[in-house]
């Protein structure tokens, strides 16, 4: 592996890690209920593809108490070194507002700087989506934002684990689709919800 390839890999990995850590450090976390408390289990699943040599990614799931960006709390974070799934136990019978965002960082080009050698320029592709549904007591759910590097859509899929079916009453959480607007760098694309009416 030559020095140019090594720099591509390092730049993409470092950018993805920094973006993920910055987002996590600034947001409070959702506290999971005890297994003995009544509620429902939600498993967040890593749902991105298209990473590899020179492309790193971070996927972040957050919950909002009232469907606004101001009340977002971190629920799960995925990257190249994390587990594939993270589970939370939450209160059932009331709306759950989910914000999912995936950031892909890639080495877009290389510039030759006199005296420093090749320097990688990092590009970002960012996709976010908000959804709301009401979980039922005694059910468990799987949540996955389907993101692929270079693709503008990043739908949220919520599945009832008991039936294996997509939850039919999932609705867009419009205000959550704007969380993070105005940030410098990433190209912003809004996704879609799978199974919404």
Secondary structure as GFF3:
##gff-version 3
##sequence-region A 1 197
A	DSSP	alpha_helix	3	25	.	.	.	ID=ss1
A	DSSP	beta_strand	40	45	.	.	.	ID=ss2
A	DSSP	beta_strand	48	49	.	.	.	ID=ss3
A	DSSP	beta_strand	55	64	.	.	.	ID=ss4
A	DSSP	three_ten_helix	69	71	.	.	.	ID=ss5
A	DSSP	beta_strand	72	78	.	.	.	ID=ss6
A	DSSP	beta_strand	85	90	.	.	.	ID=ss7
A	DSSP	beta_strand	95	113	.	.	.	ID=ss8
A	DSSP	beta_strand	117	134	.	.	.	ID=ss9
A	DSSP	beta_strand	140	145	.	.	.	ID=ss10
A	DSSP	beta_strand	147	148	.	.	.	ID=ss11
A	DSSP	beta_strand	156	160	.	.	.	ID=ss12
A	DSSP	beta_strand	165	166	.	.	.	ID=ss13
A	DSSP	beta_strand	171	172	.	.	.	ID=ss14
A	DSSP	three_ten_helix	174	178	.	.	.	ID=ss15
A	DSSP	beta_strand	187	190	.	.	.	ID=ss16
###
